[in-house]
Amino acid sequence: MMSHRDLARRRRRTRRRIAAVALVALAAVVLVGGWIGVRDLRRGYYTVRGASVVRFTVTSPLVHRDLHEILVVPPGGGRGRELLVFLHGRSSYPAKNLRQPFFDALHDLGSRIRAAPGS
């Protein structure tokens, strides 16, 4: 049979273990939440609202370099539909306009929008 002192030690040890596990779990949640927040700030949007973002490279003989482009496909896909080309401009980069208002507007247009390259 355990003495009162041994039982008290065991309870303290158990409480410390539970506290340590809870602290590690809390730290993991904070780290993951922080990572998601930083990722969303860096890329400019937190949700694509059902669209798909496809990155691809075009090898251009006219400009003698590879062009890295982005295609945004609305929910349901774009096969067999018209293509809307959204030009980012010469001094800009393809992902510059991939911001939350763009995805919100794309979502609000619903089936009226086809496929929208982000470049």
A tleap script that builds the chain and sets N, CA, C and O, in Angstrom:
source leaprc.protein.ff14SB
mol = sequence {
  NMET MET SER HIE ARG ASP LEU ALA ARG ARG
  ARG ARG ARG THR ARG ARG ARG ILE ALA ALA
  VAL ALA LEU VAL ALA LEU ALA ALA VAL VAL
  LEU VAL GLY GLY TRP ILE GLY VAL ARG ASP
  LEU ARG ARG GLY TYR TYR THR VAL ARG GLY
  ALA SER VAL VAL ARG PHE THR VAL THR SER
  PRO LEU VAL HIE ARG ASP LEU HIE GLU ILE
  LEU VAL VAL PRO PRO GLY GLY GLY ARG GLY
  ARG GLU LEU LEU VAL PHE LEU HIE GLY ARG
  SER SER TYR PRO ALA LYS ASN LEU ARG GLN
  PRO PHE PHE ASP ALA LEU HIE ASP LEU GLY
  SER ARG ILE ARG ALA ALA PRO GLY CSER
}
set mol.1.N position { 0.837 -1.179 0.000 }
set mol.1.CA position { 0.000 0.000 0.000 }
set mol.1.C position { 0.887 1.249 0.000 }
set mol.1.O position { 1.923 1.292 0.664 }
set mol.2.N position { 0.464 2.248 -0.749 }
set mol.2.CA position { 1.245 3.481 -0.846 }
set mol.2.C position { 0.917 4.406 0.322 }
set mol.2.O position { -0.204 4.468 0.827 }
set mol.3.N position { 1.946 5.105 0.707 }
set mol.3.CA position { 1.732 6.076 1.774 }
set mol.3.C position { 1.092 7.341 1.196 }
set mol.3.O position { 1.035 7.535 -0.018 }
set mol.4.N position { 0.620 8.178 2.090 }
set mol.4.CA position { -0.007 9.438 1.691 }
set mol.4.C position { 0.993 10.311 0.927 }
set mol.4.O position { 0.630 10.974 -0.044 }
set mol.5.N position { 2.231 10.307 1.366 }
set mol.5.CA position { 3.278 11.107 0.735 }
set mol.5.C position { 3.557 10.618 -0.690 }
set mol.5.O position { 3.737 11.430 -1.598 }
set mol.6.N position { 3.592 9.299 -0.888 }
set mol.6.CA position { 3.821 8.737 -2.224 }
set mol.6.C position { 2.665 9.078 -3.172 }
set mol.6.O position { 2.883 9.402 -4.339 }
set mol.7.N position { 1.453 9.000 -2.659 }
set mol.7.CA position { 0.298 9.362 -3.475 }
set mol.7.C position { 0.335 10.835 -3.879 }
set mol.7.O position { 0.013 11.179 -5.016 }
set mol.8.N position { 0.721 11.685 -2.964 }
set mol.8.CA position { 0.810 13.122 -3.249 }
set mol.8.C position { 1.880 13.385 -4.311 }
set mol.8.O position { 1.665 14.200 -5.209 }
set mol.9.N position { 3.032 12.706 -4.222 }
set mol.9.CA position { 4.090 12.845 -5.227 }
set mol.9.C position { 3.613 12.388 -6.600 }
set mol.9.O position { 3.875 13.043 -7.609 }
set mol.10.N position { 2.919 11.269 -6.628 }
set mol.10.CA position { 2.415 10.730 -7.889 }
set mol.10.C position { 1.408 11.703 -8.526 }
set mol.10.O position { 1.420 11.906 -9.740 }
set mol.11.N position { 0.549 12.293 -7.709 }
set mol.11.CA position { -0.426 13.266 -8.231 }
set mol.11.C position { 0.268 14.498 -8.799 }
set mol.11.O position { -0.111 14.993 -9.861 }
set mol.12.N position { 1.290 14.996 -8.092 }
set mol.12.CA position { 2.038 16.156 -8.581 }
set mol.12.C position { 2.724 15.837 -9.908 }
set mol.12.O position { 2.702 16.653 -10.829 }
set mol.13.N position { 3.327 14.666 -10.009 }
set mol.13.CA position { 3.982 14.236 -11.241 }
set mol.13.C position { 2.977 14.151 -12.398 }
set mol.13.O position { 3.255 14.581 -13.517 }
set mol.14.N position { 1.809 13.588 -12.097 }
set mol.14.CA position { 0.769 13.467 -13.115 }
set mol.14.C position { 0.298 14.848 -13.562 }
set mol.14.O position { 0.117 15.083 -14.756 }
set mol.15.N position { 0.100 15.760 -12.615 }
set mol.15.CA position { -0.321 17.123 -12.960 }
set mol.15.C position { 0.737 17.824 -13.809 }
set mol.15.O position { 0.407 18.542 -14.753 }
set mol.16.N position { 2.000 17.615 -13.474 }
set mol.16.CA position { 3.087 18.224 -14.258 }
set mol.16.C position { 3.099 17.677 -15.681 }
set mol.16.O position { 3.289 18.431 -16.635 }
set mol.17.N position { 2.900 16.386 -15.822 }
set mol.17.CA position { 2.869 15.778 -17.156 }
set mol.17.C position { 1.700 16.327 -17.967 }
set mol.17.O position { 1.853 16.667 -19.140 }
set mol.18.N position { 0.547 16.408 -17.342 }
set mol.18.CA position { -0.632 16.946 -18.035 }
set mol.18.C position { -0.384 18.397 -18.430 }
set mol.18.O position { -0.725 18.804 -19.541 }
set mol.19.N position { 0.202 19.176 -17.535 }
set mol.19.CA position { 0.508 20.577 -17.826 }
set mol.19.C position { 1.521 20.678 -18.972 }
set mol.19.O position { 1.384 21.545 -19.835 }
set mol.20.N position { 2.525 19.813 -18.993 }
set mol.20.CA position { 3.527 19.828 -20.057 }
set mol.20.C position { 2.905 19.469 -21.398 }
set mol.20.O position { 3.195 20.110 -22.408 }
set mol.21.N position { 2.058 18.456 -21.416 }
set mol.21.CA position { 1.384 18.065 -22.661 }
set mol.21.C position { 0.476 19.186 -23.143 }
set mol.21.O position { 0.437 19.485 -24.337 }
set mol.22.N position { -0.248 19.800 -22.230 }
set mol.22.CA position { -1.133 20.907 -22.598 }
set mol.22.C position { -0.319 22.086 -23.145 }
set mol.22.O position { -0.732 22.728 -24.110 }
set mol.23.N position { 0.817 22.366 -22.541 }
set mol.23.CA position { 1.675 23.455 -22.999 }
set mol.23.C position { 2.223 23.175 -24.392 }
set mol.23.O position { 2.259 24.074 -25.232 }
set mol.24.N position { 2.647 21.952 -24.648 }
set mol.24.CA position { 3.150 21.571 -25.971 }
set mol.24.C position { 2.021 21.674 -27.003 }
set mol.24.O position { 2.237 22.171 -28.109 }
set mol.25.N position { 0.823 21.210 -26.649 }
set mol.25.CA position { -0.320 21.292 -27.569 }
set mol.25.C position { -0.664 22.753 -27.875 }
set mol.25.O position { -0.932 23.098 -29.026 }
set mol.26.N position { -0.658 23.599 -26.862 }
set mol.26.CA position { -0.937 25.017 -27.054 }
set mol.26.C position { 0.122 25.661 -27.949 }
set mol.26.O position { -0.204 26.447 -28.838 }
set mol.27.N position { 1.374 25.327 -27.711 }
set mol.27.CA position { 2.457 25.874 -28.539 }
set mol.27.C position { 2.294 25.433 -29.994 }
set mol.27.O position { 2.528 26.223 -30.908 }
set mol.28.N position { 1.896 24.182 -30.212 }
set mol.28.CA position { 1.685 23.688 -31.577 }
set mol.28.C position { 0.555 24.450 -32.264 }
set mol.28.O position { 0.675 24.818 -33.433 }
set mol.29.N position { -0.534 24.688 -31.548 }
set mol.29.CA position { -1.663 25.425 -32.120 }
set mol.29.C position { -1.240 26.848 -32.465 }
set mol.29.O position { -1.601 27.356 -33.527 }
set mol.30.N position { -0.486 27.496 -31.590 }
set mol.30.CA position { -0.031 28.864 -31.840 }
set mol.30.C position { 0.911 28.898 -33.040 }
set mol.30.O position { 0.805 29.794 -33.877 }
set mol.31.N position { 1.830 27.937 -33.137 }
set mol.31.CA position { 2.756 27.903 -34.264 }
set mol.31.C position { 2.035 27.674 -35.591 }
set mol.31.O position { 2.320 28.352 -36.578 }
set mol.32.N position { 1.118 26.738 -35.616 }
set mol.32.CA position { 0.377 26.460 -36.847 }
set mol.32.C position { -0.471 27.670 -37.232 }
set mol.32.O position { -0.500 28.061 -38.399 }
set mol.33.N position { -1.154 28.259 -36.266 }
set mol.33.CA position { -1.955 29.451 -36.543 }
set mol.33.C position { -1.105 30.604 -37.041 }
set mol.33.O position { -1.499 31.314 -37.966 }
set mol.34.N position { 0.049 30.794 -36.442 }
set mol.34.CA position { 0.970 31.847 -36.882 }
set mol.34.C position { 1.484 31.599 -38.289 }
set mol.34.O position { 1.581 32.523 -39.096 }
set mol.35.N position { 1.813 30.343 -38.577 }
set mol.35.CA position { 2.306 29.995 -39.913 }
set mol.35.C position { 1.236 30.261 -40.967 }
set mol.35.O position { 1.531 30.812 -42.027 }
set mol.36.N position { -0.001 29.873 -40.680 }
set mol.36.CA position { -1.094 30.098 -41.628 }
set mol.36.C position { -1.307 31.597 -41.839 }
set mol.36.O position { -1.499 32.043 -42.970 }
set mol.37.N position { -1.275 32.368 -40.764 }
set mol.37.CA position { -1.450 33.812 -40.880 }
set mol.37.C position { -0.362 34.469 -41.710 }
set mol.37.O position { -0.656 35.317 -42.554 }
set mol.38.N position { 0.879 34.096 -41.487 }
set mol.38.CA position { 1.998 34.659 -42.247 }
set mol.38.C position { 1.900 34.237 -43.713 }
set mol.38.O position { 2.121 35.051 -44.610 }
set mol.39.N position { 1.568 32.960 -43.959 }
set mol.39.CA position { 1.418 32.469 -45.332 }
set mol.39.C position { 0.349 33.275 -46.069 }
set mol.39.O position { 0.563 33.692 -47.207 }
set mol.40.N position { -0.794 33.494 -45.430 }
set mol.40.CA position { -1.878 34.231 -46.069 }
set mol.40.C position { -1.498 35.685 -46.317 }
set mol.40.O position { -1.872 36.250 -47.345 }
set mol.41.N position { -0.773 36.291 -45.408 }
set mol.41.CA position { -0.329 37.674 -45.609 }
set mol.41.C position { 0.644 37.763 -46.779 }
set mol.41.O position { 0.563 38.687 -47.589 }
set mol.42.N position { 1.557 36.809 -46.867 }
set mol.42.CA position { 2.547 36.826 -47.944 }
set mol.42.C position { 1.919 36.619 -49.305 }
set mol.42.O position { 2.302 37.287 -50.265 }
set mol.43.N position { 0.959 35.707 -49.415 }
set mol.43.CA position { 0.390 35.424 -50.735 }
set mol.43.C position { -0.773 36.355 -51.073 }
set mol.43.O position { -1.130 36.469 -52.246 }
set mol.44.N position { -1.372 37.019 -50.095 }
set mol.44.CA position { -2.397 38.023 -50.368 }
set mol.44.C position { -3.823 37.545 -50.276 }
set mol.44.O position { -4.742 38.344 -50.457 }
set mol.45.N position { -4.046 36.285 -50.005 }
set mol.45.CA position { -5.409 35.784 -49.885 }
set mol.45.C position { -5.435 34.627 -48.899 }
set mol.45.O position { -4.426 33.958 -48.674 }
set mol.46.N position { -6.609 34.404 -48.313 }
set mol.46.CA position { -6.742 33.320 -47.342 }
set mol.46.C position { -7.583 32.173 -47.873 }
set mol.46.O position { -7.530 31.068 -47.333 }
set mol.47.N position { -8.370 32.417 -48.935 }
set mol.47.CA position { -9.157 31.356 -49.547 }
set mol.47.C position { -9.340 31.666 -51.030 }
set mol.47.O position { -9.438 32.829 -51.420 }
set mol.48.N position { -9.386 30.623 -51.849 }
set mol.48.CA position { -9.620 30.801 -53.280 }
set mol.48.C position { -11.096 30.651 -53.609 }
set mol.48.O position { -11.482 30.750 -54.774 }
set mol.49.N position { -11.927 30.415 -52.599 }
set mol.49.CA position { -13.384 30.335 -52.729 }
set mol.49.C position { -13.811 29.329 -53.794 }
set mol.49.O position { -14.703 29.611 -54.595 }
set mol.50.N position { -13.175 28.155 -53.806 }
set mol.50.CA position { -13.554 27.071 -54.704 }
set mol.50.C position { -12.789 27.044 -56.013 }
set mol.50.O position { -12.877 26.056 -56.743 }
set mol.51.N position { -12.050 28.081 -56.336 }
set mol.51.CA position { -11.279 28.120 -57.582 }
set mol.51.C position { -10.000 27.289 -57.422 }
set mol.51.O position { -9.617 26.923 -56.311 }
set mol.52.N position { -9.360 27.003 -58.538 }
set mol.52.CA position { -8.065 26.308 -58.533 }
set mol.52.C position { -7.016 27.246 -59.098 }
set mol.52.O position { -7.258 27.929 -60.093 }
set mol.53.N position { -5.856 27.282 -58.469 }
set mol.53.CA position { -4.748 28.103 -58.947 }
set mol.53.C position { -3.708 27.159 -59.553 }
set mol.53.O position { -3.175 26.285 -58.870 }
set mol.54.N position { -3.431 27.348 -60.842 }
set mol.54.CA position { -2.482 26.498 -61.563 }
set mol.54.C position { -1.320 27.373 -62.033 }
set mol.54.O position { -1.528 28.365 -62.732 }
set mol.55.N position { -0.113 27.009 -61.652 }
set mol.55.CA position { 1.079 27.745 -62.082 }
set mol.55.C position { 1.739 26.961 -63.204 }
set mol.55.O position { 1.869 25.739 -63.129 }
set mol.56.N position { 2.159 27.677 -64.250 }
set mol.56.CA position { 2.796 27.011 -65.377 }
set mol.56.C position { 3.840 27.933 -65.995 }
set mol.56.O position { 3.867 29.130 -65.709 }
set mol.57.N position { 4.701 27.371 -66.844 }
set mol.57.CA position { 5.781 28.116 -67.483 }
set mol.57.C position { 5.619 28.045 -68.995 }
set mol.57.O position { 5.388 26.974 -69.556 }
set mol.58.N position { 5.741 29.183 -69.640 }
set mol.58.CA position { 5.705 29.276 -71.098 }
set mol.58.C position { 7.119 29.625 -71.553 }
set mol.58.O position { 7.685 30.625 -71.113 }
set mol.59.N position { 7.690 28.804 -72.432 }
set mol.59.CA position { 8.992 29.103 -73.012 }
set mol.59.C position { 8.754 29.959 -74.244 }
set mol.59.O position { 8.221 29.479 -75.245 }
set mol.60.N position { 9.146 31.226 -74.175 }
set mol.60.CA position { 8.830 32.178 -75.229 }
set mol.60.C position { 10.054 32.470 -76.099 }
set mol.60.O position { 11.062 32.971 -75.603 }
set mol.61.N position { 9.967 32.157 -77.402 }
set mol.61.CA position { 11.061 32.516 -78.302 }
set mol.61.C position { 11.072 34.024 -78.601 }
set mol.61.O position { 12.091 34.557 -79.041 }
set mol.62.N position { 9.957 34.706 -78.366 }
set mol.62.CA position { 9.887 36.139 -78.648 }
set mol.62.C position { 10.650 36.973 -77.623 }
set mol.62.O position { 11.293 37.957 -77.990 }
set mol.63.N position { 10.591 36.604 -76.360 }
set mol.63.CA position { 11.302 37.360 -75.317 }
set mol.63.C position { 12.555 36.641 -74.842 }
set mol.63.O position { 13.276 37.143 -73.980 }
set mol.64.N position { 12.816 35.458 -75.409 }
set mol.64.CA position { 14.032 34.682 -75.134 }
set mol.64.C position { 14.194 34.334 -73.663 }
set mol.64.O position { 15.292 34.393 -73.111 }
set mol.65.N position { 13.081 33.969 -73.041 }
set mol.65.CA position { 13.135 33.532 -71.641 }
set mol.65.C position { 11.849 32.790 -71.297 }
set mol.65.O position { 10.878 32.799 -72.054 }
set mol.66.N position { 11.873 32.161 -70.156 }
set mol.66.CA position { 10.679 31.485 -69.661 }
set mol.66.C position { 9.777 32.483 -68.953 }
set mol.66.O position { 10.249 33.330 -68.194 }
set mol.67.N position { 8.483 32.381 -69.203 }
set mol.67.CA position { 7.496 33.234 -68.548 }
set mol.67.C position { 6.694 32.377 -67.577 }
set mol.67.O position { 6.057 31.402 -67.977 }
set mol.68.N position { 6.727 32.738 -66.324 }
set mol.68.CA position { 6.008 32.007 -65.288 }
set mol.68.C position { 4.631 32.646 -65.135 }
set mol.68.O position { 4.513 33.808 -64.746 }
set mol.69.N position { 3.600 31.876 -65.443 }
set mol.69.CA position { 2.243 32.396 -65.467 }
set mol.69.C position { 1.351 31.649 -64.488 }
set mol.69.O position { 1.737 30.624 -63.926 }
set mol.70.N position { 0.149 32.185 -64.297 }
set mol.70.CA position { -0.809 31.607 -63.356 }
set mol.70.C position { -2.172 31.543 -64.033 }
set mol.70.O position { -2.596 32.498 -64.683 }
set mol.71.N position { -2.847 30.427 -63.879 }
set mol.71.CA position { -4.206 30.258 -64.382 }
set mol.71.C position { -5.118 30.034 -63.187 }
set mol.71.O position { -4.842 29.183 -62.341 }
set mol.72.N position { -6.201 30.794 -63.116 }
set mol.72.CA position { -7.198 30.615 -62.063 }
set mol.72.C position { -8.429 30.007 -62.716 }
set mol.72.O position { -9.054 30.630 -63.574 }
set mol.73.N position { -8.775 28.795 -62.314 }
set mol.73.CA position { -9.919 28.082 -62.884 }
set mol.73.C position { -11.063 28.151 -61.872 }
set mol.73.O position { -10.900 27.733 -60.726 }
set mol.74.N position { -12.219 28.674 -62.289 }
set mol.74.CA position { -13.349 28.786 -61.362 }
set mol.74.C position { -13.895 27.407 -60.988 }
set mol.74.O position { -13.582 26.419 -61.652 }
set mol.75.N position { -14.693 27.334 -59.952 }
set mol.75.CA position { -15.287 26.052 -59.559 }
set mol.75.C position { -16.031 25.421 -60.740 }
set mol.75.O position { -16.726 26.110 -61.487 }
set mol.76.N position { -15.879 24.129 -60.895 }
set mol.76.CA position { -16.536 23.437 -62.002 }
set mol.76.C position { -15.656 23.302 -63.225 }
set mol.76.O position { -16.025 22.612 -64.176 }
set mol.77.N position { -14.494 23.948 -63.221 }
set mol.77.CA position { -13.572 23.837 -64.347 }
set mol.77.C position { -13.882 24.794 -65.464 }
set mol.77.O position { -14.892 25.497 -65.434 }
set mol.78.N position { -13.001 24.823 -66.466 }
set mol.78.CA position { -13.157 25.758 -67.566 }
set mol.78.C position { -13.185 25.090 -68.924 }
set mol.78.O position { -13.244 25.781 -69.941 }
set mol.79.N position { -13.145 23.760 -68.976 }
set mol.79.CA position { -13.116 23.047 -70.263 }
set mol.79.C position { -14.354 23.376 -71.091 }
set mol.79.O position { -15.487 23.305 -70.616 }
set mol.80.N position { -14.090 23.742 -72.363 }
set mol.80.CA position { -15.182 24.043 -73.280 }
set mol.80.C position { -15.789 25.429 -73.110 }
set mol.80.O position { -16.797 25.741 -73.745 }
set mol.81.N position { -15.201 26.251 -72.275 }
set mol.81.CA position { -15.744 27.597 -72.047 }
set mol.81.C position { -14.770 28.645 -72.579 }
set mol.81.O position { -13.621 28.337 -72.896 }
set mol.82.N position { -15.243 29.880 -72.671 }
set mol.82.CA position { -14.397 30.984 -73.102 }
set mol.82.C position { -13.300 31.212 -72.064 }
set mol.82.O position { -13.398 30.761 -70.923 }
set mol.83.N position { -12.255 31.920 -72.486 }
set mol.83.CA position { -11.129 32.218 -71.608 }
set mol.83.C position { -11.038 33.723 -71.404 }
set mol.83.O position { -10.991 34.484 -72.370 }
set mol.84.N position { -11.013 34.152 -70.141 }
set mol.84.CA position { -10.824 35.561 -69.799 }
set mol.84.C position { -9.356 35.750 -69.447 }
set mol.84.O position { -8.847 35.106 -68.529 }
set mol.85.N position { -8.676 36.629 -70.171 }
set mol.85.CA position { -7.259 36.888 -69.914 }
set mol.85.C position { -7.151 38.188 -69.129 }
set mol.85.O position { -7.596 39.244 -69.579 }
set mol.86.N position { -6.555 38.091 -67.955 }
set mol.86.CA position { -6.379 39.242 -67.072 }
set mol.86.C position { -4.894 39.580 -67.079 }
set mol.86.O position { -4.093 38.848 -66.499 }
set mol.87.N position { -4.515 40.683 -67.731 }
set mol.87.CA position { -3.109 41.038 -67.883 }
set mol.87.C position { -2.614 41.820 -66.669 }
set mol.87.O position { -3.267 42.756 -66.209 }
set mol.88.N position { -1.469 41.426 -66.166 }
set mol.88.CA position { -0.926 42.077 -64.968 }
set mol.88.C position { -0.096 43.301 -65.293 }
set mol.88.O position { 0.174 44.093 -64.390 }
set mol.89.N position { 0.319 43.495 -66.517 }
set mol.89.CA position { 1.124 44.651 -66.883 }
set mol.89.C position { 2.593 44.315 -66.961 }
set mol.89.O position { 3.052 43.345 -66.358 }
set mol.90.N position { 3.322 45.110 -67.695 }
set mol.90.CA position { 4.727 44.822 -67.976 }
set mol.90.C position { 5.619 44.894 -66.737 }
set mol.90.O position { 6.508 44.057 -66.580 }
set mol.91.N position { 5.411 45.842 -65.881 }
set mol.91.CA position { 6.307 46.026 -64.741 }
set mol.91.C position { 5.847 45.255 -63.503 }
set mol.91.O position { 6.387 45.446 -62.414 }
set mol.92.N position { 4.864 44.400 -63.670 }
set mol.92.CA position { 4.308 43.647 -62.553 }
set mol.92.C position { 4.660 42.176 -62.701 }
set mol.92.O position { 5.280 41.781 -63.688 }
set mol.93.N position { 4.277 41.384 -61.752 }
set mol.93.CA position { 4.508 39.944 -61.801 }
set mol.93.C position { 3.150 39.243 -61.735 }
set mol.93.O position { 2.181 39.824 -61.246 }
set mol.94.N position { 3.070 38.000 -62.223 }
set mol.94.CA position { 1.776 37.325 -62.355 }
set mol.94.C position { 0.956 37.237 -61.070 }
set mol.94.O position { -0.266 37.377 -61.122 }
set mol.95.N position { 1.576 37.015 -59.945 }
set mol.95.CA position { 0.821 36.811 -58.702 }
set mol.95.C position { 0.395 38.117 -58.034 }
set mol.95.O position { -0.291 38.083 -57.013 }
set mol.96.N position { 0.782 39.256 -58.581 }
set mol.96.CA position { 0.502 40.537 -57.925 }
set mol.96.C position { -0.989 40.776 -57.705 }
set mol.96.O position { -1.379 41.340 -56.683 }
set mol.97.N position { -1.820 40.358 -58.643 }
set mol.97.CA position { -3.258 40.598 -58.522 }
set mol.97.C position { -4.013 39.438 -57.890 }
set mol.97.O position { -5.240 39.484 -57.792 }
set mol.98.N position { -3.316 38.418 -57.467 }
set mol.98.CA position { -3.974 37.312 -56.767 }
set mol.98.C position { -4.191 37.739 -55.319 }
set mol.98.O position { -3.412 37.390 -54.433 }
set mol.99.N position { -5.224 38.474 -55.100 }
set mol.99.CA position { -5.577 38.975 -53.777 }
set mol.99.C position { -6.991 38.528 -53.459 }
set mol.99.O position { -7.724 38.085 -54.343 }
set mol.100.N position { -7.366 38.643 -52.214 }
set mol.100.CA position { -8.683 38.174 -51.793 }
set mol.100.C position { -9.829 38.834 -52.567 }
set mol.100.O position { -10.779 38.136 -52.921 }
set mol.101.N position { -9.790 40.136 -52.847 }
set mol.101.CA position { -10.891 40.721 -53.628 }
set mol.101.C position { -11.051 40.078 -55.011 }
set mol.101.O position { -12.171 39.974 -55.511 }
set mol.102.N position { -9.953 39.646 -55.634 }
set mol.102.CA position { -10.033 38.970 -56.926 }
set mol.102.C position { -10.823 37.673 -56.797 }
set mol.102.O position { -11.725 37.412 -57.593 }
set mol.103.N position { -10.485 36.856 -55.791 }
set mol.103.CA position { -11.182 35.585 -55.602 }
set mol.103.C position { -12.630 35.799 -55.162 }
set mol.103.O position { -13.510 35.025 -55.538 }
set mol.104.N position { -12.879 36.834 -54.376 }
set mol.104.CA position { -14.259 37.141 -53.979 }
set mol.104.C position { -15.096 37.525 -55.196 }
set mol.104.O position { -16.229 37.065 -55.337 }
set mol.105.N position { -14.542 38.374 -56.083 }
set mol.105.CA position { -15.266 38.789 -57.285 }
set mol.105.C position { -15.481 37.603 -58.222 }
set mol.105.O position { -16.555 37.466 -58.808 }
set mol.106.N position { -14.483 36.758 -58.365 }
set mol.106.CA position { -14.613 35.558 -59.193 }
set mol.106.C position { -15.740 34.671 -58.681 }
set mol.106.O position { -16.537 34.148 -59.459 }
set mol.107.N position { -15.795 34.512 -57.377 }
set mol.107.CA position { -16.854 33.699 -56.753 }
set mol.107.C position { -18.223 34.340 -56.961 }
set mol.107.O position { -19.195 33.647 -57.261 }
set mol.108.N position { -18.302 35.676 -56.799 }
set mol.108.CA position { -19.575 36.374 -56.941 }
set mol.108.C position { -20.112 36.315 -58.371 }
set mol.108.O position { -21.325 36.370 -58.576 }
set mol.109.N position { -19.224 36.202 -59.363 }
set mol.109.CA position { -19.661 36.103 -60.753 }
set mol.109.C position { -20.289 34.739 -61.063 }
set mol.109.O position { -21.054 34.605 -62.017 }
set mol.110.N position { -19.965 33.748 -60.262 }
set mol.110.CA position { -20.558 32.430 -60.438 }
set mol.110.C position { -20.282 31.835 -61.801 }
set mol.110.O position { -19.136 31.834 -62.252 }
set mol.111.N position { -21.311 31.327 -62.470 }
set mol.111.CA position { -21.134 30.656 -63.753 }
set mol.111.C position { -20.909 31.639 -64.893 }
set mol.111.O position { -20.641 31.212 -66.016 }
set mol.112.N position { -21.010 32.943 -64.642 }
set mol.112.CA position { -20.778 33.920 -65.709 }
set mol.112.C position { -19.293 34.028 -66.060 }
set mol.112.O position { -18.952 34.497 -67.145 }
set mol.113.N position { -18.400 33.598 -65.150 }
set mol.113.CA position { -16.964 33.669 -65.409 }
set mol.113.C position { -16.488 32.324 -65.936 }
set mol.113.O position { -17.046 31.288 -65.574 }
set mol.114.N position { -15.493 32.323 -66.765 }
set mol.114.CA position { -14.987 31.093 -67.358 }
set mol.114.C position { -13.689 30.702 -66.676 }
set mol.114.O position { -13.727 30.180 -65.562 }
set mol.115.N position { -12.565 30.929 -67.286 }
set mol.115.CA position { -11.257 30.658 -66.682 }
set mol.115.C position { -10.464 31.940 -66.756 }
set mol.115.O position { -10.433 32.592 -67.799 }
set mol.116.N position { -9.826 32.310 -65.669 }
set mol.116.CA position { -9.159 33.610 -65.605 }
set mol.116.C position { -7.695 33.442 -65.272 }
set mol.116.O position { -7.365 33.178 -64.116 }
set mol.117.N position { -6.780 33.588 -66.262 }
set mol.117.CA position { -5.352 33.556 -65.935 }
set mol.117.C position { -5.027 34.737 -65.015 }
set mol.117.O position { -5.532 35.842 -65.213 }
set mol.118.N position { -4.205 34.502 -64.036 }
set mol.118.CA position { -3.817 35.571 -63.119 }
set mol.118.C position { -2.702 36.426 -63.670 }
set mol.118.O position { -2.132 37.228 -62.930 }
set mol.119.N position { -2.367 36.290 -64.934 }
set mol.119.CA position { -1.269 37.077 -65.498 }
set mol.119.C position { -1.725 38.158 -66.419 }
set mol.119.O position { -0.902 38.895 -66.962 }
savepdb mol mol.pdb
quit
